[in-house]
Amino acid sequence: MGRATGLRFTTAGTKLRAHAGLVLDDTAEALLTEANTTVPIEEAVLEGSGFAATDRKRLVAVVAYDTPYAVRQHEDTRLRHDPGRRAKWLEQTFKEHGRRIFERCARRRGQAR
């Protein structure tokens, strides 16, 4: 057998997961920011309840809104909203911009070494 190189895959894997966690964190925050541009707004309580949380260890992110009426505002497409605001704002933002947001965040993190 040849001599082992200095690369330790466990170390590389740990660094890769840490980097992926940072990209995921950035992506969740950017998605929240973008979604807030179309969230229904009356007094900005709903918008202010939005948050992004990332479990970097498990590589899981959540973007959510935490008011008693958030689910109804999101799901009920019969509700009327101000111009530029809409139901399904989070879902639609992810569909329309999710890939671009992720790619932008990944590129930015890749350049920030």
TORKOL-4160 file (C-alpha; in steps of 0.2 Angstrom, whole numbers, padded with zeros to 4 digits, m for minus):
113
<pt num="1" X="0000" Y="0000" Z="0000"/>
<pt num="2" X="0006" Y="0018" Z="m0004"/>
<pt num="3" X="0009" Y="0031" Z="0010"/>
<pt num="4" X="m0007" Y="0040" Z="0016"/>
<pt num="5" X="m0008" Y="0058" Z="0012"/>
<pt num="6" X="m0011" Y="0071" Z="0025"/>
<pt num="7" X="m0029" Y="0073" Z="0021"/>
<pt num="8" X="m0041" Y="0067" Z="0034"/>
<pt num="9" X="m0058" Y="0064" Z="0028"/>
<pt num="10" X="m0066" Y="0066" Z="0045"/>
<pt num="11" X="m0059" Y="0083" Z="0046"/>
<pt num="12" X="m0064" Y="0088" Z="0028"/>
<pt num="13" X="m0082" Y="0081" Z="0032"/>
<pt num="14" X="m0083" Y="0091" Z="0047"/>
<pt num="15" X="m0077" Y="0107" Z="0038"/>
<pt num="16" X="m0089" Y="0103" Z="0024"/>
<pt num="17" X="m0104" Y="0101" Z="0036"/>
<pt num="18" X="m0100" Y="0117" Z="0045"/>
<pt num="19" X="m0099" Y="0127" Z="0028"/>
<pt num="20" X="m0115" Y="0119" Z="0023"/>
<pt num="21" X="m0123" Y="0124" Z="0039"/>
<pt num="22" X="m0118" Y="0142" Z="0036"/>
<pt num="23" X="m0125" Y="0142" Z="0018"/>
<pt num="24" X="m0141" Y="0135" Z="0025"/>
<pt num="25" X="m0142" Y="0148" Z="0038"/>
<pt num="26" X="m0139" Y="0162" Z="0026"/>
<pt num="27" X="m0152" Y="0155" Z="0014"/>
<pt num="28" X="m0165" Y="0154" Z="0027"/>
<pt num="29" X="m0162" Y="0172" Z="0032"/>
<pt num="30" X="m0162" Y="0178" Z="0014"/>
<pt num="31" X="m0178" Y="0168" Z="0011"/>
<pt num="32" X="m0187" Y="0177" Z="0026"/>
<pt num="33" X="m0181" Y="0194" Z="0020"/>
<pt num="34" X="m0188" Y="0190" Z="0002"/>
<pt num="35" X="m0204" Y="0183" Z="0009"/>
<pt num="36" X="m0207" Y="0199" Z="0020"/>
<pt num="37" X="m0209" Y="0209" Z="0004"/>
<pt num="38" X="m0226" Y="0200" Z="0000"/>
<pt num="39" X="m0232" Y="0195" Z="0018"/>
<pt num="40" X="m0249" Y="0203" Z="0021"/>
<pt num="41" X="m0247" Y="0218" Z="0031"/>
<pt num="42" X="m0259" Y="0228" Z="0041"/>
<pt num="43" X="m0249" Y="0234" Z="0056"/>
<pt num="44" X="m0233" Y="0224" Z="0052"/>
<pt num="45" X="m0236" Y="0212" Z="0067"/>
<pt num="46" X="m0236" Y="0197" Z="0055"/>
<pt num="47" X="m0220" Y="0202" Z="0047"/>
<pt num="48" X="m0212" Y="0205" Z="0063"/>
<pt num="49" X="m0216" Y="0188" Z="0069"/>
<pt num="50" X="m0206" Y="0180" Z="0055"/>
<pt num="51" X="m0190" Y="0171" Z="0060"/>
<pt num="52" X="m0177" Y="0159" Z="0052"/>
<pt num="53" X="m0169" Y="0146" Z="0063"/>
<pt num="54" X="m0156" Y="0133" Z="0057"/>
<pt num="55" X="m0150" Y="0117" Z="0066"/>
<pt num="56" X="m0132" Y="0117" Z="0058"/>
<pt num="57" X="m0128" Y="0100" Z="0065"/>
<pt num="58" X="m0143" Y="0091" Z="0057"/>
<pt num="59" X="m0143" Y="0103" Z="0042"/>
<pt num="60" X="m0161" Y="0108" Z="0044"/>
<pt num="61" X="m0168" Y="0126" Z="0043"/>
<pt num="62" X="m0186" Y="0133" Z="0047"/>
<pt num="63" X="m0193" Y="0149" Z="0041"/>
<pt num="64" X="m0210" Y="0153" Z="0049"/>
<pt num="65" X="m0221" Y="0166" Z="0056"/>
<pt num="66" X="m0228" Y="0165" Z="0073"/>
<pt num="67" X="m0244" Y="0174" Z="0076"/>
<pt num="68" X="m0261" Y="0166" Z="0080"/>
<pt num="69" X="m0267" Y="0171" Z="0062"/>
<pt num="70" X="m0252" Y="0167" Z="0052"/>
<pt num="71" X="m0258" Y="0150" Z="0045"/>
<pt num="72" X="m0275" Y="0157" Z="0040"/>
<pt num="73" X="m0267" Y="0172" Z="0032"/>
<pt num="74" X="m0255" Y="0160" Z="0022"/>
<pt num="75" X="m0267" Y="0147" Z="0018"/>
<pt num="76" X="m0284" Y="0156" Z="0014"/>
<pt num="77" X="m0283" Y="0162" Z="m0004"/>
<pt num="78" X="m0300" Y="0170" Z="m0002"/>
<pt num="79" X="m0293" Y="0184" Z="0009"/>
<pt num="80" X="m0290" Y="0201" Z="0002"/>
<pt num="81" X="m0273" Y="0209" Z="0004"/>
<pt num="82" X="m0265" Y="0226" Z="m0001"/>
<pt num="83" X="m0257" Y="0227" Z="m0018"/>
<pt num="84" X="m0241" Y="0217" Z="m0019"/>
<pt num="85" X="m0246" Y="0207" Z="m0004"/>
<pt num="86" X="m0253" Y="0189" Z="m0005"/>
<pt num="87" X="m0258" Y="0173" Z="0003"/>
<pt num="88" X="m0246" Y="0159" Z="0001"/>
<pt num="89" X="m0232" Y="0172" Z="0002"/>
<pt num="90" X="m0219" Y="0160" Z="0010"/>
<pt num="91" X="m0223" Y="0145" Z="m0001"/>
<pt num="92" X="m0223" Y="0156" Z="m0017"/>
<pt num="93" X="m0207" Y="0165" Z="m0012"/>
<pt num="94" X="m0198" Y="0148" Z="m0010"/>
<pt num="95" X="m0205" Y="0142" Z="m0027"/>
<pt num="96" X="m0200" Y="0158" Z="m0036"/>
<pt num="97" X="m0184" Y="0163" Z="m0028"/>
<pt num="98" X="m0178" Y="0148" Z="m0018"/>
<pt num="99" X="m0165" Y="0141" Z="m0030"/>
<pt num="100" X="m0158" Y="0158" Z="m0034"/>
<pt num="101" X="m0157" Y="0163" Z="m0016"/>
<pt num="102" X="m0148" Y="0147" Z="m0011"/>
<pt num="103" X="m0136" Y="0148" Z="m0026"/>
<pt num="104" X="m0132" Y="0167" Z="m0022"/>
<pt num="105" X="m0128" Y="0162" Z="m0003"/>
<pt num="106" X="m0118" Y="0147" Z="m0008"/>
<pt num="107" X="m0107" Y="0158" Z="m0020"/>
<pt num="108" X="m0105" Y="0172" Z="m0007"/>
<pt num="109" X="m0100" Y="0159" Z="0006"/>
<pt num="110" X="m0088" Y="0151" Z="m0006"/>
<pt num="111" X="m0079" Y="0168" Z="m0009"/>
<pt num="112" X="m0079" Y="0172" Z="0009"/>
<pt num="113" X="m0066" Y="0159" Z="0014"/>
